[in-house]
Amino acid sequence: MEQIITLSIIMIAIGAFIYISKYKNKGKPKIGIKRDKLSDYFKDYVDLKSYWTSIAFIVVGVTILIAILIIELVFS
């Protein structure tokens, strides 16, 4: 059980670090903007995936911690 809690906290920390370091004051990355080079489209795609991954890490980590808390309260 402690391993799952530790993993959840690590997931939350990684997601928060990515979000704070890249997107805190910038907001959601823009997509669909006309670009001159194909590499710029790839960069936009990677930025968007990184944004959603950071949010997903935070949400999944918090959900797992809440589920563990509920399970511990019900079965103890």
N, C-alpha and C positions, 0 to 999 in steps of 0.2 A: 504494500500500500504506500509505503514511504517513497518508493521509486516512482510511482505514478504521480504523486504529489510533487516530487522534485522535477520530474519531466514537465509537468504542467506549468510550474513556476518558471522553468527555463524557457518554455515556449512563449509565455507571456513576456518575459524579459527580452527575448530576441525580437518578437514582434514590436514591442514598444521601442526598442533601440532603433530598428529600421525605420519605424514611423517618425520618431523624433528627429533622427539624424538627417532624413531625406525630405520629409513631407510636412513637417510641423507648421511652417509659415507659408508654404507654397500651395497647399491644397492638393486636390486630386489632379494627376497628370492629364493633360489634354490629349485627345486623340482625334484623328480625322483631319488634321491640319495638312495642307498641301506642302510637300517637302521636295527639295531638289534631288537629294540622294536617297537611295534605298536604305543606306545604313541609318539614316535619321528615322525612317519608319521602324526599323528594328529597335532602335534606342527607345522610341516612344512605347513600343510593345513591351519591352523589358521593364521600363519604368512603371507601366500600368500593372503588369503582373507582380512586380515587387510591392506596389502599393496594396493590392488586394491580398497578397500573401501575408503582409505584416498585419493587416486587419484580421485576417482569418486566424493567424496564430494567437492573437489576443483573445478573440471570441472563443475559439476552441479551448484554449487554456483555462479561461474563466469558467466555461461551461463544465469542463471536467472537474474543476475544484468545487463548484457548486453541487454537482452530482455526488461527489465523494462526501461532502458535508451532509447532504440529505441522507445518503446511505448510512453514514455513521450515526446520525441522530435517530434514524428509524430502527436500526438493528442493535443499538446499545442501550 
